[in-house]
Amino acid sequence: MKKLLIATTNPGKLDEIKRFLGDLPVELVALKDVGIIDVVEETG
């Protein structure tokens, strides 16, 4: 099965994306699942 990296650290956004894409034949992977834990400053 292919993996799709979801590039967000926001748990709410991740849950929403999983609901929309959950029926696709891919494994949805979060940044933290692959060891990326950097926080990006949102400036605008």
DOBA-737359 format. One record per residue (C-alpha): residue number from 1; residue in three letters; x, y, z. Coordinates in nm, 4 decimals, padded with zeros to 6 digits. Example, Ala and Ser with C-alpha at 12.3 -4.5 7.8 and 13.67 -1.06 7.14 Angstrom:
2
{resi = 1 | resn = ALA | X = 01.2300 | Y = -00.4500 | Z = 00.7800}
{resi = 2 | resn = SER | X = 01.3670 | Y = -00.1060 | Z = 00.7140}
This chain:
44
{resi = 1 | resn = MET | X = 00.0000 | Y = 00.0000 | Z = 00.0000}
{resi = 2 | resn = LYS | X = 00.1281 | Y = 00.3474 | Z = -00.0843}
{resi = 3 | resn = LYS | X = 00.1750 | Y = 00.6070 | Z = 00.1879}
{resi = 4 | resn = LEU | X = 00.0559 | Y = 00.9661 | Z = 00.1692}
{resi = 5 | resn = LEU | X = 00.2351 | Y = 01.2132 | Z = 00.3967}
{resi = 6 | resn = ILE | X = -00.0013 | Y = 01.4708 | Z = 00.5440}
{resi = 7 | resn = ALA | X = 00.2126 | Y = 01.7796 | Z = 00.6032}
{resi = 8 | resn = THR | X = 00.0497 | Y = 01.9286 | Z = 00.9116}
{resi = 9 | resn = THR | X = 00.1181 | Y = 01.9208 | Z = 01.2829}
{resi = 10 | resn = ASN | X = -00.2345 | Y = 02.0381 | Z = 01.3630}
{resi = 11 | resn = PRO | X = -00.4300 | Y = 01.7394 | Z = 01.5017}
{resi = 12 | resn = GLY | X = -00.7653 | Y = 01.8909 | Z = 01.4017}
{resi = 13 | resn = LYS | X = -00.6561 | Y = 01.9388 | Z = 01.0415}
{resi = 14 | resn = LEU | X = -00.5135 | Y = 01.5874 | Z = 01.0360}
{resi = 15 | resn = ASP | X = -00.8428 | Y = 01.4371 | Z = 01.1567}
{resi = 16 | resn = GLU | X = -01.0357 | Y = 01.6365 | Z = 00.8964}
{resi = 17 | resn = ILE | X = -00.8058 | Y = 01.5240 | Z = 00.6151}
{resi = 18 | resn = LYS | X = -00.8318 | Y = 01.1622 | Z = 00.7317}
{resi = 19 | resn = ARG | X = -01.2122 | Y = 01.1860 | Z = 00.7170}
{resi = 20 | resn = PHE | X = -01.2005 | Y = 01.3190 | Z = 00.3600}
{resi = 21 | resn = LEU | X = -00.9359 | Y = 01.0778 | Z = 00.2307}
{resi = 22 | resn = GLY | X = -01.0021 | Y = 00.7768 | Z = 00.4524}
{resi = 23 | resn = ASP | X = -01.1624 | Y = 00.5709 | Z = 00.1751}
{resi = 24 | resn = LEU | X = -00.8619 | Y = 00.5953 | Z = -00.0568}
{resi = 25 | resn = PRO | X = -00.6363 | Y = 00.2896 | Z = -00.0908}
{resi = 26 | resn = VAL | X = -00.3416 | Y = 00.4680 | Z = 00.0747}
{resi = 27 | resn = GLU | X = -00.1977 | Y = 00.4821 | Z = 00.4242}
{resi = 28 | resn = LEU | X = -00.2221 | Y = 00.8357 | Z = 00.5613}
{resi = 29 | resn = VAL | X = 00.0915 | Y = 00.9273 | Z = 00.7562}
{resi = 30 | resn = ALA | X = 00.1403 | Y = 01.2335 | Z = 00.9788}
{resi = 31 | resn = LEU | X = 00.4651 | Y = 01.4282 | Z = 01.0111}
{resi = 32 | resn = LYS | X = 00.5139 | Y = 01.3011 | Z = 01.3669}
{resi = 33 | resn = ASP | X = 00.4826 | Y = 00.9419 | Z = 01.2386}
{resi = 34 | resn = VAL | X = 00.8000 | Y = 00.9916 | Z = 01.0344}
{resi = 35 | resn = GLY | X = 00.9884 | Y = 01.1782 | Z = 01.3069}
{resi = 36 | resn = ILE | X = 00.9319 | Y = 01.5347 | Z = 01.1880}
{resi = 37 | resn = ILE | X = 00.8399 | Y = 01.7403 | Z = 01.4922}
{resi = 38 | resn = ASP | X = 00.9493 | Y = 02.0918 | Z = 01.3934}
{resi = 39 | resn = VAL | X = 00.6947 | Y = 02.3654 | Z = 01.4516}
{resi = 40 | resn = VAL | X = 00.6611 | Y = 02.6173 | Z = 01.1712}
{resi = 41 | resn = GLU | X = 00.5732 | Y = 02.9710 | Z = 01.2760}
{resi = 42 | resn = GLU | X = 00.2619 | Y = 03.0908 | Z = 01.0941}
{resi = 43 | resn = THR | X = 00.3229 | Y = 03.4572 | Z = 01.0179}
{resi = 44 | resn = GLY | X = 00.0554 | Y = 03.5353 | Z = 00.7805}
